[in-house]
């Protein structure tokens, strides 16, 4: 018995209708859509529950309509909410020079903010 694949184009079409954007925040770029949760470097002087507005939008896409910024899309912004501020997992740094008795072990935990994308607005 062969299954019908007639539903596939509709599913793909529904996924492409959502508005997507490429943003730059805290020195990194992210491809996002509404409802996404991101781990970014900590926002200075922020706390859980704060609303932030990101204005560095590099690309905005909704269905077949795509706007590419030169370098930014004018008038577009993304509203996000900070869910929590925390520290990431520890990264261990181990240095060694063989046959010399030189070993150094250090650790580092990056300060991060967990944000949720609330809305993407175009001009």
Buried (B, 14 or more C-beta within 10 A) or exposed (E): EEEEEEEEEEEEEEEEEEBBBBBBBBEEEBEBEBEEEBEBBBBEEBEEEBEBEBBBBBBBBBEEEEBEBEEBBEEBBBBBBBBEBBEEEEEEEEEEEEEEEEEEEEEEEEEBBBBEBBEBBBE
